[in-house]
Amino acid sequence: MTDAIVVLVTAPSADKAAELARALVEEQLAACGNVLPGLRSIYRWEGKVHDEPEALLILKTRAPLFEALRERVVALHPYQVPEVLRLDVAGGHLPYLEWIEASVRPLP
């Protein structure tokens, strides 16, 4: 069993996604962030369908830190309603899971 989670965040650009990742890693809310540029998002917002370029930020952290991470993303993000989705990790390579644990804030 692990308390590792993956958090997905879309951003308007790869630069903005990297800025978010850097802040969250520096603050030890995430062990790492992967920026995937070149995303195309088609979505409904305020009654209209939009087709926009975006970047996807994939964060790795621990479940007890999710609320603090979510709050920080919302505070730093330029979108009115940013995507912040938590995906629980059922298992993984133990040394990698231990690295995540060692790379984020100690739990209270």
Backbone atoms as SQL, in Angstrom:
CREATE TABLE atoms (id INTEGER PRIMARY KEY, chain TEXT, resi INTEGER, resn TEXT, atom TEXT, x REAL, y REAL, z REAL);
INSERT INTO atoms VALUES
  (1, 'A', 1, 'MET', 'N', 0.850, -1.189, 0.000),
  (2, 'A', 1, 'MET', 'CA', 0.000, 0.000, 0.000),
  (3, 'A', 1, 'MET', 'C', 0.883, 1.236, 0.000),
  (4, 'A', 2, 'THR', 'N', 0.436, 2.269, -0.677),
  (5, 'A', 2, 'THR', 'CA', 1.185, 3.515, -0.772),
  (6, 'A', 2, 'THR', 'C', 0.245, 4.700, -0.617),
  (7, 'A', 3, 'ASP', 'N', 0.772, 5.813, -0.154),
  (8, 'A', 3, 'ASP', 'CA', -0.029, 7.029, -0.124),
  (9, 'A', 3, 'ASP', 'C', 0.404, 7.985, -1.233),
  (10, 'A', 4, 'ALA', 'N', 1.168, 7.479, -2.199),
  (11, 'A', 4, 'ALA', 'CA', 1.572, 8.289, -3.343),
  (12, 'A', 4, 'ALA', 'C', 0.347, 8.597, -4.203),
  (13, 'A', 5, 'ILE', 'N', 0.345, 9.802, -4.762),
  (14, 'A', 5, 'ILE', 'CA', -0.711, 10.203, -5.681),
  (15, 'A', 5, 'ILE', 'C', -0.088, 10.922, -6.872),
  (16, 'A', 6, 'VAL', 'N', -0.838, 10.966, -7.946),
  (17, 'A', 6, 'VAL', 'CA', -0.500, 11.748, -9.126),
  (18, 'A', 6, 'VAL', 'C', -1.559, 12.840, -9.228),
  (19, 'A', 7, 'VAL', 'N', -1.127, 14.056, -9.517),
  (20, 'A', 7, 'VAL', 'CA', -2.057, 15.175, -9.646),
  (21, 'A', 7, 'VAL', 'C', -1.890, 15.766, -11.037),
  (22, 'A', 8, 'LEU', 'N', -3.001, 15.908, -11.752),
  (23, 'A', 8, 'LEU', 'CA', -3.000, 16.485, -13.095),
  (24, 'A', 8, 'LEU', 'C', -3.462, 17.927, -13.032),
  (25, 'A', 9, 'VAL', 'N', -2.709, 18.800, -13.700),
  (26, 'A', 9, 'VAL', 'CA', -3.037, 20.221, -13.760),
  (27, 'A', 9, 'VAL', 'C', -2.798, 20.688, -15.193),
  (28, 'A', 10, 'THR', 'N', -3.800, 21.272, -15.831),
  (29, 'A', 10, 'THR', 'CA', -3.566, 21.881, -17.136),
  (30, 'A', 10, 'THR', 'C', -3.199, 23.341, -16.924),
  (31, 'A', 11, 'ALA', 'N', -2.426, 23.870, -17.878),
  (32, 'A', 11, 'ALA', 'CA', -1.973, 25.257, -17.810),
  (33, 'A', 11, 'ALA', 'C', -2.015, 25.853, -19.219),
  (34, 'A', 12, 'PRO', 'N', -2.050, 27.178, -19.321),
  (35, 'A', 12, 'PRO', 'CA', -2.162, 27.801, -20.639),
  (36, 'A', 12, 'PRO', 'C', -0.901, 27.669, -21.497),
  (37, 'A', 13, 'SER', 'N', 0.226, 27.326, -20.885),
  (38, 'A', 13, 'SER', 'CA', 1.476, 27.179, -21.638),
  (39, 'A', 13, 'SER', 'C', 2.438, 26.280, -20.873),
  (40, 'A', 14, 'ALA', 'N', 3.437, 25.773, -21.585),
  (41, 'A', 14, 'ALA', 'CA', 4.467, 24.960, -20.932),
  (42, 'A', 14, 'ALA', 'C', 5.251, 25.799, -19.931),
  (43, 'A', 15, 'ASP', 'N', 5.474, 27.065, -20.243),
  (44, 'A', 15, 'ASP', 'CA', 6.203, 27.938, -19.309),
  (45, 'A', 15, 'ASP', 'C', 5.437, 28.115, -18.006),
  (46, 'A', 16, 'LYS', 'N', 4.120, 28.299, -18.097),
  (47, 'A', 16, 'LYS', 'CA', 3.319, 28.458, -16.882),
  (48, 'A', 16, 'LYS', 'C', 3.282, 27.150, -16.093),
  (49, 'A', 17, 'ALA', 'N', 3.178, 26.018, -16.791),
  (50, 'A', 17, 'ALA', 'CA', 3.195, 24.719, -16.115),
  (51, 'A', 17, 'ALA', 'C', 4.522, 24.517, -15.392),
  (52, 'A', 18, 'ALA', 'N', 5.628, 24.891, -16.035),
  (53, 'A', 18, 'ALA', 'CA', 6.950, 24.768, -15.410),
  (54, 'A', 18, 'ALA', 'C', 7.073, 25.690, -14.206),
  (55, 'A', 19, 'GLU', 'N', 6.516, 26.875, -14.298),
  (56, 'A', 19, 'GLU', 'CA', 6.526, 27.816, -13.164),
  (57, 'A', 19, 'GLU', 'C', 5.776, 27.220, -11.976),
  (58, 'A', 20, 'LEU', 'N', 4.623, 26.635, -12.240),
  (59, 'A', 20, 'LEU', 'CA', 3.850, 25.978, -11.175),
  (60, 'A', 20, 'LEU', 'C', 4.635, 24.814, -10.579),
  (61, 'A', 21, 'ALA', 'N', 5.206, 23.982, -11.447),
  (62, 'A', 21, 'ALA', 'CA', 5.974, 22.827, -10.981),
  (63, 'A', 21, 'ALA', 'C', 7.134, 23.261, -10.096),
  (64, 'A', 22, 'ARG', 'N', 7.868, 24.262, -10.542),
  (65, 'A', 22, 'ARG', 'CA', 9.029, 24.732, -9.770),
  (66, 'A', 22, 'ARG', 'C', 8.605, 25.201, -8.383),
  (67, 'A', 23, 'ALA', 'N', 7.534, 25.982, -8.302),
  (68, 'A', 23, 'ALA', 'CA', 7.061, 26.476, -7.001),
  (69, 'A', 23, 'ALA', 'C', 6.660, 25.318, -6.093),
  (70, 'A', 24, 'LEU', 'N', 5.932, 24.347, -6.628),
  (71, 'A', 24, 'LEU', 'CA', 5.447, 23.235, -5.811),
  (72, 'A', 24, 'LEU', 'C', 6.573, 22.318, -5.362),
  (73, 'A', 25, 'VAL', 'N', 7.576, 22.117, -6.212),
  (74, 'A', 25, 'VAL', 'CA', 8.729, 21.298, -5.825),
  (75, 'A', 25, 'VAL', 'C', 9.584, 22.053, -4.807),
  (76, 'A', 26, 'GLU', 'N', 9.823, 23.348, -5.047),
  (77, 'A', 26, 'GLU', 'CA', 10.615, 24.130, -4.087),
  (78, 'A', 26, 'GLU', 'C', 9.956, 24.174, -2.716),
  (79, 'A', 27, 'GLU', 'N', 8.631, 24.215, -2.687),
  (80, 'A', 27, 'GLU', 'CA', 7.890, 24.253, -1.422),
  (81, 'A', 27, 'GLU', 'C', 7.673, 22.852, -0.845),
  (82, 'A', 28, 'GLN', 'N', 8.206, 21.847, -1.484),
  (83, 'A', 28, 'GLN', 'CA', 8.122, 20.442, -1.071),
  (84, 'A', 28, 'GLN', 'C', 6.685, 19.930, -0.972),
  (85, 'A', 29, 'LEU', 'N', 5.816, 20.481, -1.797),
  (86, 'A', 29, 'LEU', 'CA', 4.454, 19.962, -1.898),
  (87, 'A', 29, 'LEU', 'C', 4.373, 18.863, -2.945),
  (88, 'A', 30, 'ALA', 'N', 5.358, 18.825, -3.842),
  (89, 'A', 30, 'ALA', 'CA', 5.451, 17.780, -4.855),
  (90, 'A', 30, 'ALA', 'C', 6.899, 17.337, -4.958),
  (91, 'A', 31, 'ALA', 'N', 7.095, 16.044, -5.242),
  (92, 'A', 31, 'ALA', 'CA', 8.445, 15.524, -5.434),
  (93, 'A', 31, 'ALA', 'C', 8.970, 15.910, -6.804),
  (94, 'A', 32, 'CYS', 'N', 8.078, 15.926, -7.795),
  (95, 'A', 32, 'CYS', 'CA', 8.480, 16.337, -9.135),
  (96, 'A', 32, 'CYS', 'C', 7.250, 16.707, -9.939),
  (97, 'A', 33, 'GLY', 'N', 7.506, 17.382, -11.039),
  (98, 'A', 33, 'GLY', 'CA', 6.452, 17.736, -11.978),
  (99, 'A', 33, 'GLY', 'C', 6.951, 17.523, -13.389),
  (100, 'A', 34, 'ASN', 'N', 6.163, 16.859, -14.189),
  (101, 'A', 34, 'ASN', 'CA', 6.479, 16.649, -15.598),
  (102, 'A', 34, 'ASN', 'C', 5.591, 17.568, -16.426),
  (103, 'A', 35, 'VAL', 'N', 6.210, 18.311, -17.333),
  (104, 'A', 35, 'VAL', 'CA', 5.483, 19.238, -18.193),
  (105, 'A', 35, 'VAL', 'C', 5.368, 18.620, -19.584),
  (106, 'A', 36, 'LEU', 'N', 4.151, 18.436, -20.027),
  (107, 'A', 36, 'LEU', 'CA', 3.883, 17.909, -21.362),
  (108, 'A', 36, 'LEU', 'C', 3.292, 19.023, -22.218),
  (109, 'A', 37, 'PRO', 'N', 4.098, 19.631, -23.082),
  (110, 'A', 37, 'PRO', 'CA', 3.581, 20.698, -23.944),
  (111, 'A', 37, 'PRO', 'C', 2.794, 20.122, -25.112),
  (112, 'A', 38, 'GLY', 'N', 2.142, 20.994, -25.845),
  (113, 'A', 38, 'GLY', 'CA', 1.476, 20.574, -27.068),
  (114, 'A', 38, 'GLY', 'C', 0.122, 19.930, -26.873),
  (115, 'A', 39, 'LEU', 'N', -0.476, 20.118, -25.729),
  (116, 'A', 39, 'LEU', 'CA', -1.798, 19.576, -25.451),
  (117, 'A', 39, 'LEU', 'C', -2.841, 20.437, -26.158),
  (118, 'A', 40, 'ARG', 'N', -3.881, 19.829, -26.647),
  (119, 'A', 40, 'ARG', 'CA', -4.998, 20.564, -27.245),
  (120, 'A', 40, 'ARG', 'C', -6.233, 20.212, -26.444),
  (121, 'A', 41, 'SER', 'N', -6.858, 21.207, -25.864),
  (122, 'A', 41, 'SER', 'CA', -8.027, 20.977, -25.013),
  (123, 'A', 41, 'SER', 'C', -9.279, 21.542, -25.674),
  (124, 'A', 42, 'ILE', 'N', -10.298, 20.715, -25.729),
  (125, 'A', 42, 'ILE', 'CA', -11.606, 21.120, -26.238),
  (126, 'A', 42, 'ILE', 'C', -12.569, 20.976, -25.069),
  (127, 'A', 43, 'TYR', 'N', -13.187, 22.072, -24.692),
  (128, 'A', 43, 'TYR', 'CA', -13.999, 22.072, -23.473),
  (129, 'A', 43, 'TYR', 'C', -15.107, 23.118, -23.577),
  (130, 'A', 44, 'ARG', 'N', -16.092, 22.950, -22.705),
  (131, 'A', 44, 'ARG', 'CA', -17.183, 23.919, -22.627),
  (132, 'A', 44, 'ARG', 'C', -16.907, 24.841, -21.445),
  (133, 'A', 45, 'TRP', 'N', -16.997, 26.148, -21.680),
  (134, 'A', 45, 'TRP', 'CA', -16.808, 27.135, -20.618),
  (135, 'A', 45, 'TRP', 'C', -17.733, 28.305, -20.890),
  (136, 'A', 46, 'GLU', 'N', -18.526, 28.653, -19.906),
  (137, 'A', 46, 'GLU', 'CA', -19.463, 29.761, -19.980),
  (138, 'A', 46, 'GLU', 'C', -20.359, 29.658, -21.212),
  (139, 'A', 47, 'GLY', 'N', -20.850, 28.423, -21.467),
  (140, 'A', 47, 'GLY', 'CA', -21.809, 28.201, -22.531),
  (141, 'A', 47, 'GLY', 'C', -21.248, 28.076, -23.929),
  (142, 'A', 48, 'LYS', 'N', -19.923, 28.164, -24.074),
  (143, 'A', 48, 'LYS', 'CA', -19.309, 28.067, -25.392),
  (144, 'A', 48, 'LYS', 'C', -18.280, 26.943, -25.419),
  (145, 'A', 49, 'VAL', 'N', -18.119, 26.339, -26.586),
  (146, 'A', 49, 'VAL', 'CA', -17.092, 25.317, -26.764),
  (147, 'A', 49, 'VAL', 'C', -15.806, 26.011, -27.200),
  (148, 'A', 50, 'HIS', 'N', -14.726, 25.704, -26.488),
  (149, 'A', 50, 'HIS', 'CA', -13.413, 26.287, -26.770),
  (150, 'A', 50, 'HIS', 'C', -12.474, 25.206, -27.274),
  (151, 'A', 51, 'ASP', 'N', -11.516, 25.601, -28.080),
  (152, 'A', 51, 'ASP', 'CA', -10.486, 24.706, -28.615),
  (153, 'A', 51, 'ASP', 'C', -9.169, 25.472, -28.450),
  (154, 'A', 52, 'GLU', 'N', -8.392, 25.110, -27.427),
  (155, 'A', 52, 'GLU', 'CA', -7.225, 25.903, -27.036),
  (156, 'A', 52, 'GLU', 'C', -5.978, 25.049, -26.843),
  (157, 'A', 53, 'PRO', 'N', -4.812, 25.614, -27.116),
  (158, 'A', 53, 'PRO', 'CA', -3.566, 24.928, -26.763),
  (159, 'A', 53, 'PRO', 'C', -3.328, 25.039, -25.258),
  (160, 'A', 54, 'GLU', 'N', -2.818, 23.981, -24.667),
  (161, 'A', 54, 'GLU', 'CA', -2.478, 23.978, -23.248),
  (162, 'A', 54, 'GLU', 'C', -1.259, 23.080, -23.047),
  (163, 'A', 55, 'ALA', 'N', -0.816, 23.016, -21.814),
  (164, 'A', 55, 'ALA', 'CA', 0.224, 22.071, -21.397),
  (165, 'A', 55, 'ALA', 'C', -0.336, 21.305, -20.210),
  (166, 'A', 56, 'LEU', 'N', 0.142, 20.087, -20.035),
  (167, 'A', 56, 'LEU', 'CA', -0.295, 19.266, -18.904),
  (168, 'A', 56, 'LEU', 'C', 0.857, 19.133, -17.923),
  (169, 'A', 57, 'LEU', 'N', 0.582, 19.403, -16.670),
  (170, 'A', 57, 'LEU', 'CA', 1.542, 19.229, -15.588),
  (171, 'A', 57, 'LEU', 'C', 1.129, 17.990, -14.809),
  (172, 'A', 58, 'ILE', 'N', 2.055, 17.043, -14.687),
  (173, 'A', 58, 'ILE', 'CA', 1.821, 15.814, -13.929),
  (174, 'A', 58, 'ILE', 'C', 2.698, 15.880, -12.685),
  (175, 'A', 59, 'LEU', 'N', 2.071, 15.933, -11.528),
  (176, 'A', 59, 'LEU', 'CA', 2.778, 16.063, -10.253),
  (177, 'A', 59, 'LEU', 'C', 2.727, 14.751, -9.487),
  (178, 'A', 60, 'LYS', 'N', 3.810, 14.446, -8.772),
  (179, 'A', 60, 'LYS', 'CA', 3.841, 13.286, -7.882),
  (180, 'A', 60, 'LYS', 'C', 4.040, 13.777, -6.460),
  (181, 'A', 61, 'THR', 'N', 3.178, 13.304, -5.556),
  (182, 'A', 61, 'THR', 'CA', 3.240, 13.721, -4.163),
  (183, 'A', 61, 'THR', 'C', 2.603, 12.637, -3.303),
  (184, 'A', 62, 'ARG', 'N', 2.265, 13.004, -2.074),
  (185, 'A', 62, 'ARG', 'CA', 1.625, 12.079, -1.134),
  (186, 'A', 62, 'ARG', 'C', 0.230, 12.583, -0.801),
  (187, 'A', 63, 'ALA', 'N', -0.684, 11.662, -0.570),
  (188, 'A', 63, 'ALA', 'CA', -2.086, 11.984, -0.327),
  (189, 'A', 63, 'ALA', 'C', -2.295, 13.011, 0.798),
  (190, 'A', 64, 'PRO', 'N', -1.576, 12.907, 1.924),
  (191, 'A', 64, 'PRO', 'CA', -1.816, 13.891, 2.985),
  (192, 'A', 64, 'PRO', 'C', -1.453, 15.333, 2.599),
  (193, 'A', 65, 'LEU', 'N', -0.694, 15.510, 1.533),
  (194, 'A', 65, 'LEU', 'CA', -0.312, 16.850, 1.088),
  (195, 'A', 65, 'LEU', 'C', -1.231, 17.404, 0.002),
  (196, 'A', 66, 'PHE', 'N', -2.220, 16.607, -0.432),
  (197, 'A', 66, 'PHE', 'CA', -3.043, 17.022, -1.564),
  (198, 'A', 66, 'PHE', 'C', -3.756, 18.345, -1.325),
  (199, 'A', 67, 'GLU', 'N', -4.402, 18.525, -0.202),
  (200, 'A', 67, 'GLU', 'CA', -5.163, 19.766, 0.022),
  (201, 'A', 67, 'GLU', 'C', -4.256, 20.991, 0.000),
  (202, 'A', 68, 'ALA', 'N', -3.093, 20.903, 0.615),
  (203, 'A', 68, 'ALA', 'CA', -2.147, 22.031, 0.594),
  (204, 'A', 68, 'ALA', 'C', -1.666, 22.293, -0.831),
  (205, 'A', 69, 'LEU', 'N', -1.383, 21.234, -1.585),
  (206, 'A', 69, 'LEU', 'CA', -0.960, 21.378, -2.976),
  (207, 'A', 69, 'LEU', 'C', -2.086, 21.991, -3.809),
  (208, 'A', 70, 'ARG', 'N', -3.295, 21.486, -3.646),
  (209, 'A', 70, 'ARG', 'CA', -4.450, 22.019, -4.387),
  (210, 'A', 70, 'ARG', 'C', -4.638, 23.506, -4.108),
  (211, 'A', 71, 'GLU', 'N', -4.578, 23.895, -2.847),
  (212, 'A', 71, 'GLU', 'CA', -4.740, 25.302, -2.484),
  (213, 'A', 71, 'GLU', 'C', -3.651, 26.167, -3.107),
  (214, 'A', 72, 'ARG', 'N', -2.428, 25.657, -3.136),
  (215, 'A', 72, 'ARG', 'CA', -1.313, 26.416, -3.708),
  (216, 'A', 72, 'ARG', 'C', -1.461, 26.548, -5.228),
  (217, 'A', 73, 'VAL', 'N', -1.876, 25.477, -5.899),
  (218, 'A', 73, 'VAL', 'CA', -2.119, 25.557, -7.342),
  (219, 'A', 73, 'VAL', 'C', -3.185, 26.610, -7.630),
  (220, 'A', 74, 'VAL', 'N', -4.280, 26.568, -6.903),
  (221, 'A', 74, 'VAL', 'CA', -5.366, 27.529, -7.112),
  (222, 'A', 74, 'VAL', 'C', -4.863, 28.958, -6.895),
  (223, 'A', 75, 'ALA', 'N', -4.023, 29.168, -5.896),
  (224, 'A', 75, 'ALA', 'CA', -3.496, 30.509, -5.615),
  (225, 'A', 75, 'ALA', 'C', -2.562, 31.009, -6.714),
  (226, 'A', 76, 'LEU', 'N', -1.787, 30.116, -7.317),
  (227, 'A', 76, 'LEU', 'CA', -0.791, 30.502, -8.317),
  (228, 'A', 76, 'LEU', 'C', -1.304, 30.476, -9.755),
  (229, 'A', 77, 'HIS', 'N', -2.387, 29.776, -9.995),
  (230, 'A', 77, 'HIS', 'CA', -2.852, 29.496, -11.355),
  (231, 'A', 77, 'HIS', 'C', -3.600, 30.684, -11.961),
  (232, 'A', 78, 'PRO', 'N', -3.410, 30.952, -13.258),
  (233, 'A', 78, 'PRO', 'CA', -4.115, 32.072, -13.887),
  (234, 'A', 78, 'PRO', 'C', -5.582, 31.786, -14.212),
  (235, 'A', 79, 'TYR', 'N', -5.995, 30.517, -14.249),
  (236, 'A', 79, 'TYR', 'CA', -7.380, 30.195, -14.594),
  (237, 'A', 79, 'TYR', 'C', -8.306, 30.453, -13.409),
  (238, 'A', 80, 'GLN', 'N', -9.531, 30.840, -13.716),
  (239, 'A', 80, 'GLN', 'CA', -10.549, 31.034, -12.695),
  (240, 'A', 80, 'GLN', 'C', -10.894, 29.698, -12.027),
  (241, 'A', 81, 'VAL', 'N', -10.944, 28.618, -12.817),
  (242, 'A', 81, 'VAL', 'CA', -11.256, 27.285, -12.308),
  (243, 'A', 81, 'VAL', 'C', -10.207, 26.309, -12.857),
  (244, 'A', 82, 'PRO', 'N', -9.041, 26.234, -12.205),
  (245, 'A', 82, 'PRO', 'CA', -8.002, 25.338, -12.716),
  (246, 'A', 82, 'PRO', 'C', -8.337, 23.868, -12.493),
  (247, 'A', 83, 'GLU', 'N', -7.865, 23.057, -13.427),
  (248, 'A', 83, 'GLU', 'CA', -7.980, 21.608, -13.277),
  (249, 'A', 83, 'GLU', 'C', -6.955, 21.155, -12.247),
  (250, 'A', 84, 'VAL', 'N', -7.414, 20.484, -11.215),
  (251, 'A', 84, 'VAL', 'CA', -6.537, 19.869, -10.220),
  (252, 'A', 84, 'VAL', 'C', -7.187, 18.533, -9.881),
  (253, 'A', 85, 'LEU', 'N', -6.707, 17.467, -10.517),
  (254, 'A', 85, 'LEU', 'CA', -7.301, 16.147, -10.344),
  (255, 'A', 85, 'LEU', 'C', -6.331, 15.211, -9.639),
  (256, 'A', 86, 'ARG', 'N', -6.798, 14.570, -8.605),
  (257, 'A', 86, 'ARG', 'CA', -5.995, 13.617, -7.831),
  (258, 'A', 86, 'ARG', 'C', -6.272, 12.202, -8.324),
  (259, 'A', 87, 'LEU', 'N', -5.191, 11.479, -8.611),
  (260, 'A', 87, 'LEU', 'CA', -5.287, 10.072, -8.981),
  (261, 'A', 87, 'LEU', 'C', -4.488, 9.271, -7.962),
  (262, 'A', 88, 'ASP', 'N', -5.149, 8.388, -7.242),
  (263, 'A', 88, 'ASP', 'CA', -4.461, 7.562, -6.255),
  (264, 'A', 88, 'ASP', 'C', -3.613, 6.505, -6.957),
  (265, 'A', 89, 'VAL', 'N', -2.445, 6.253, -6.412),
  (266, 'A', 89, 'VAL', 'CA', -1.528, 5.256, -6.950),
  (267, 'A', 89, 'VAL', 'C', -1.724, 3.962, -6.164),
  (268, 'A', 90, 'ALA', 'N', -2.081, 2.893, -6.851),
  (269, 'A', 90, 'ALA', 'CA', -2.327, 1.608, -6.190),
  (270, 'A', 90, 'ALA', 'C', -1.032, 0.884, -5.868),
  (271, 'A', 91, 'GLY', 'N', 0.006, 1.160, -6.604),
  (272, 'A', 91, 'GLY', 'CA', 1.289, 0.496, -6.401),
  (273, 'A', 91, 'GLY', 'C', 2.320, 1.118, -7.311),
  (274, 'A', 92, 'GLY', 'N', 3.531, 0.657, -7.214),
  (275, 'A', 92, 'GLY', 'CA', 4.593, 1.185, -8.056),
  (276, 'A', 92, 'GLY', 'C', 5.931, 0.601, -7.653),
  (277, 'A', 93, 'HIS', 'N', 6.970, 1.066, -8.302),
  (278, 'A', 93, 'HIS', 'CA', 8.342, 0.638, -8.010),
  (279, 'A', 93, 'HIS', 'C', 8.724, 1.201, -6.635),
  (280, 'A', 94, 'LEU', 'N', 8.961, 0.318, -5.668),
  (281, 'A', 94, 'LEU', 'CA', 9.173, 0.729, -4.277),
  (282, 'A', 94, 'LEU', 'C', 10.250, 1.801, -4.126),
  (283, 'A', 95, 'PRO', 'N', 11.418, 1.683, -4.755),
  (284, 'A', 95, 'PRO', 'CA', 12.411, 2.754, -4.604),
  (285, 'A', 95, 'PRO', 'C', 11.897, 4.117, -5.081),
  (286, 'A', 96, 'TYR', 'N', 11.096, 4.129, -6.133),
  (287, 'A', 96, 'TYR', 'CA', 10.530, 5.398, -6.614),
  (288, 'A', 96, 'TYR', 'C', 9.526, 5.952, -5.615),
  (289, 'A', 97, 'LEU', 'N', 8.678, 5.092, -5.067),
  (290, 'A', 97, 'LEU', 'CA', 7.706, 5.531, -4.065),
  (291, 'A', 97, 'LEU', 'C', 8.414, 6.070, -2.822),
  (292, 'A', 98, 'GLU', 'N', 9.506, 5.440, -2.434),
  (293, 'A', 98, 'GLU', 'CA', 10.295, 5.923, -1.295),
  (294, 'A', 98, 'GLU', 'C', 10.933, 7.266, -1.608),
  (295, 'A', 99, 'TRP', 'N', 11.349, 7.460, -2.860),
  (296, 'A', 99, 'TRP', 'CA', 11.923, 8.755, -3.263),
  (297, 'A', 99, 'TRP', 'C', 10.881, 9.860, -3.163),
  (298, 'A', 100, 'ILE', 'N', 9.648, 9.578, -3.596),
  (299, 'A', 100, 'ILE', 'CA', 8.574, 10.577, -3.455),
  (300, 'A', 100, 'ILE', 'C', 8.431, 10.963, -1.991),
  (301, 'A', 101, 'GLU', 'N', 8.348, 9.969, -1.130),
  (302, 'A', 101, 'GLU', 'CA', 8.178, 10.213, 0.306),
  (303, 'A', 101, 'GLU', 'C', 9.303, 11.076, 0.855),
  (304, 'A', 102, 'ALA', 'N', 10.535, 10.789, 0.454),
  (305, 'A', 102, 'ALA', 'CA', 11.701, 11.515, 0.961),
  (306, 'A', 102, 'ALA', 'C', 11.827, 12.927, 0.380),
  (307, 'A', 103, 'SER', 'N', 11.139, 13.195, -0.724),
  (308, 'A', 103, 'SER', 'CA', 11.320, 14.457, -1.434),
  (309, 'A', 103, 'SER', 'C', 10.280, 15.529, -1.110),
  (310, 'A', 104, 'VAL', 'N', 9.258, 15.168, -0.348),
  (311, 'A', 104, 'VAL', 'CA', 8.229, 16.136, 0.015),
  (312, 'A', 104, 'VAL', 'C', 8.302, 16.452, 1.511),
  (313, 'A', 105, 'ARG', 'N', 7.488, 17.402, 1.918),
  (314, 'A', 105, 'ARG', 'CA', 7.457, 17.824, 3.322),
  (315, 'A', 105, 'ARG', 'C', 7.199, 16.620, 4.233),
  (316, 'A', 106, 'PRO', 'N', 7.831, 16.612, 5.386),
  (317, 'A', 106, 'PRO', 'CA', 7.481, 15.580, 6.375),
  (318, 'A', 106, 'PRO', 'C', 6.022, 15.785, 6.797),
  (319, 'A', 107, 'LEU', 'N', 5.356, 14.710, 7.075),
  (320, 'A', 107, 'LEU', 'CA', 3.963, 14.798, 7.500),
  (321, 'A', 107, 'LEU', 'C', 3.906, 15.121, 8.993),
  (322, 'A', 108, 'PRO', 'N', 2.886, 15.886, 9.400),
  (323, 'A', 108, 'PRO', 'CA', 2.776, 16.250, 10.834),
  (324, 'A', 108, 'PRO', 'C', 2.542, 15.053, 11.718);
